Amino acid sequence: MATETQSTAETSSAAAAPGAAPVPGQRLLTGKVVSNKMDKTIAVSVERLVKHPTYGKYIRRTTKLLAHDESGTSREGDLVIIAPCRPMSRRKSWRLLEVVQKAAGR
């Protein structure tokens, strides 16, 4: 019994860690890194399709988000997954979860 309570306490503290795995049901976005010139910060361009209200044609819209990259592993052109986190600055409220695909030519 003591080991069961100890293991549940360890898992709950691990989930609360800032660099922990995402919470189930959490909003994850996939995008392309467009800039990594800042210190511990990357700019990620996220594309989405929006239906035009009158004509019904799907329009491609992009949003540029700033994400926290603690280790500096991503480079321009990489495909990454980001997750929301507490605001770290005025515009940065996302964190890098993983690099899905490295940019070609590296």
PEHU-V337108 format. One record per residue. PSI is psi in degrees with one decimal (* if undefined). Layout:
psi
PSI
PSI
This chain:
psi
-39.7
-35.4
-32.7
-44.0
-34.3
-41.9
-35.3
-34.4
-37.7
-40.7
-34.8
-35.7
-31.9
-34.0
-25.1
-8.7
145.2
-32.1
20.0
170.6
156.7
152.5
139.9
135.1
-0.9
148.2
117.3
137.4
144.4
132.8
179.2
134.9
123.4
-16.0
137.9
29.6
-14.4
162.4
117.1
22.9
139.2
150.8
124.9
127.6
120.0
126.0
145.6
157.2
128.9
133.9
130.7
133.5
-32.9
-49.2
-17.6
-2.6
143.2
128.8
137.2
121.1
143.4
146.8
133.7
118.0
147.2
133.5
149.2
124.0
89.4
-45.4
-9.9
36.9
-24.6
151.7
170.9
135.8
-11.6
147.9
122.5
160.6
130.4
154.5
151.5
152.5
-176.1
152.1
126.8
-21.7
-168.9
-40.5
-11.5
107.2
30.0
156.7
149.4
127.5
-52.4
156.3
115.4
-45.5
130.6
153.2
146.3
146.6
19.5
*
